[in-house]
């Protein structure tokens, strides 16, 4: 069903590395026009150069998802460059693992700002476009930690990922019909997400846990599967994890 990806315009946040980068490269190879946002402009420029060298279509914009106006600017850039927006992948995320007793309030705030508000800002930016077009697809990256609380250590992170699932489900109920909504819930996947913890003991545990991680390409293929379905098919949730991962 490659024809259902070819020429689609896809915005991806958190696209400078890991899951976002891999998904961008994968969708571009299938003919999508990708519009990439992240804070690290140098990384985006390198990824864009590679995609263009392979004959792909790409635009980039330095984007901090904690700022609603920057996420809107990313969506506006997609519409200006390609005339429409078909998919937004709200991928940017932070996983700062630490026990509640460490009271890392700044990290709690950062996870709320990136993992929840960042998704909401993506929705706020893209929804008016989708409603005007009477078509569109939200893909929000949650986690298996949004299905079962990852504790001790991941209580707040799980809270943010539960929120992404809840927001996705409510959004689908509100705008479904012509607009699709998919929540992707990966387990351990190779990415920089595992390096988000400043709590030394927790950080060691996360690195050990991620030794079982599967490649980011596994999630990129799941995302492509959701996108390539016919318009009348909405893949609501995809849960995937390493075969050996118990949690």
ABEGO torsion letter per residue (X at the ends): XAAAABGBBBBBBGAABEAAAAAAAAAAAAGBBBBBBBABAAAAAAAAAAAAAAGBBBBBBBBBAABAAAAAAAAAAAAAAAGBBABBBBABBBBBBBBAAAGBAAAAAAAAAAAAAAAAAAAAAAAAAAAAAGBEBBBBBBBAAAABBBOBGAAAAAAAAAAAAAAAAAAAAAABGABBBBBBBBBBBBBAAAAABABAAAAAAAAAAAAABBBAAAAAAAAAAAAABBAABBBABBBBBBAABAX
